[in-house]
Amino acid sequence: MPTTPPPLVLASASPARLALLRNAGFTPRVLVSGVDEDALEAALGPDAVPADVALELARAKARAVAGLPETDGALVVGCDSVLEFEGQALGKPDDARDAVARWYAMRGKSGRLLTGHWLVDRTTGGEVGSVATTVVHFGEPSDEEIMAYVATGEPLRVAGAFTIDGRGGAFIERLEGDHSNVIGLSKPLLRKLMGDLGVNYTAYWNAAEPEPER
């Protein structure tokens, strides 16, 4: 494997994914894809398998950013998360009322947080992707606690209407699987996919700083 890895580009506007990568020793450049997630989900149809929805969204984001000239020679990483709950793929809630209704339904139950990962190597043209799965067991917050949580605005910005690393973590009893996946990107899966493309995960720990974010 090469000593100097290709520059890493994160095709996501998620501050949680960016922070996760930085804390893991990466210095990614962020380029947002602009993919219309609602339109893509509608095209997949209501009967689409939730894991397929997560992977297709991740692939669309990664390929859109990989098509930009400024990503020439880079490794583009696209991710998207959905919560599979009672057979449905739940992305970000539509509004506060939707978020409250979801929490009323989810409390005391469990769901599967699915994060699609898609990598495009702009040096070789190679692509690879997969989905990480973590089972999330929800606590039983009171109506008052749910209303207070939704009022913070946090659940409106994330898939499944909850976070594990923010205020919502108080309402998660336990996880089965990778914790980082619930934040938005599975570090173990990222390492595996990089390896599939012949890219050394640990080489990024000593890599030079990338170009400034735009």
MOZI-V327729 format. One record per residue. N is the residue number from 1. PHI is phi in degrees with one decimal (999 if undefined). BURIAL is 1 if it has 16 or more other ideal C-beta (glycine too) atoms within 10 Angstrom, else 0. Layout:
n: [N N]
phi: [PHI PHI]
burial: [BURIAL BURIAL]
//
This chain:
n: [1 2 3 4 5 6 7 8 9 10 11 12 13 14 15 16 17 18 19 20 21 22 23 24 25 26 27 28 29 30 31 32 33 34 35 36 37 38 39 40 41 42 43 44 45 46 47 48 49 50 51 52 53 54 55 56 57 58 59 60 61 62 63 64 65 66 67 68 69 70 71 72 73 74 75 76 77 78 79 80 81 82 83 84 85 86 87 88 89 90 91 92 93 94 95 96 97 98 99 100 101 102 103 104 105 106 107 108 109 110 111 112 113 114 115 116 117 118 119 120 121 122 123 124 125 126 127 128 129 130 131 132 133 134 135 136 137 138 139 140 141 142 143 144 145 146 147 148 149 150 151 152 153 154 155 156 157 158 159 160 161 162 163 164 165 166 167 168 169 170 171 172 173 174 175 176 177 178 179 180 181 182 183 184 185 186 187 188 189 190 191 192 193 194 195 196 197 198 199 200 201 202 203 204 205 206 207 208 209 210 211 212 213 214]
phi: [999 -67.1 -72.2 -98.2 -79.7 -67.5 -54.3 -96.2 -118.5 -96.5 -91.2 -158.1 -91.1 -70.5 -65.7 -67.7 -66.0 -63.9 -64.0 -62.1 -65.0 -62.7 -68.4 -89.8 100.1 -102.5 -129.1 -76.6 -94.3 -105.7 -132.5 -81.3 -73.7 78.5 -65.8 -80.6 -64.0 -62.3 -65.8 -67.6 -63.1 -64.2 -66.5 -70.8 90.4 -68.6 -94.9 -64.9 -66.0 -52.3 -64.2 -67.4 -62.1 -61.6 -70.4 -65.5 -65.5 -63.9 -64.1 -61.6 -64.4 -63.4 -68.4 -62.6 -72.3 -65.4 -81.0 -82.4 -60.9 -73.4 -96.6 -57.2 82.0 -100.9 -106.4 -98.1 -118.0 -114.7 -138.0 -153.9 -116.6 -137.7 -103.0 -87.7 -132.3 50.9 85.4 -110.2 -95.4 -106.8 -93.4 -71.3 -65.6 -68.6 -163.0 -62.6 -62.2 -64.4 -62.9 -63.3 -61.5 -63.1 -67.0 -59.2 -76.7 -83.4 -60.6 79.6 -120.1 -136.9 -145.3 -114.1 -84.7 -111.3 -121.3 -80.4 -123.3 -138.0 -116.0 -124.1 -92.3 -77.4 -85.5 -102.2 84.8 -72.2 -135.7 -155.7 -156.3 -166.9 -120.9 -98.1 -125.9 -132.5 -82.8 -113.2 -101.6 -85.0 -78.7 -126.3 -63.6 -72.2 -56.3 -63.1 -67.1 -62.9 -62.3 -66.0 -66.2 -63.4 -63.4 -70.9 87.3 -58.5 -69.0 -77.3 -102.6 -134.6 -62.0 81.7 67.4 -155.2 -126.1 -101.6 -102.9 -124.6 -63.0 -66.7 -59.0 -68.8 -104.7 -107.7 -74.5 -165.7 -123.9 -120.1 125.8 -74.9 -64.6 -63.7 -61.9 -70.4 -71.2 142.0 -158.8 -85.8 -64.3 -61.7 -70.0 -59.8 -60.4 -63.6 -66.1 -60.4 -61.8 -61.9 -93.4 79.3 -106.0 -83.7 -58.6 -73.4 -64.5 -71.8 -65.5 -116.7 -72.9 -69.9 -63.1 -80.4 -64.0 -60.1 -68.8 -115.5]
burial: [0 0 0 0 1 1 1 1 1 1 1 1 0 1 0 1 1 1 0 1 1 0 0 0 0 1 0 1 1 1 1 0 1 0 1 0 0 0 0 1 1 0 0 0 0 0 0 0 0 1 1 0 1 1 1 1 1 1 1 1 1 1 1 1 1 1 0 0 0 0 1 0 0 1 1 1 1 1 1 1 1 1 1 1 1 0 0 0 1 1 1 1 1 0 0 0 0 1 1 1 1 1 1 0 0 1 1 0 0 0 1 1 1 1 1 1 1 1 1 1 1 1 0 0 0 0 1 0 1 1 1 1 1 1 0 1 0 1 0 0 1 0 0 0 0 1 0 0 1 1 0 0 0 1 1 0 0 1 1 1 1 1 1 1 0 1 0 1 0 0 1 0 0 0 1 0 1 1 0 1 1 1 1 1 1 1 1 0 1 1 0 0 1 1 0 0 1 0 1 0 1 0 0 1 0 0 1 0 0 0 0 0 0 0]
//
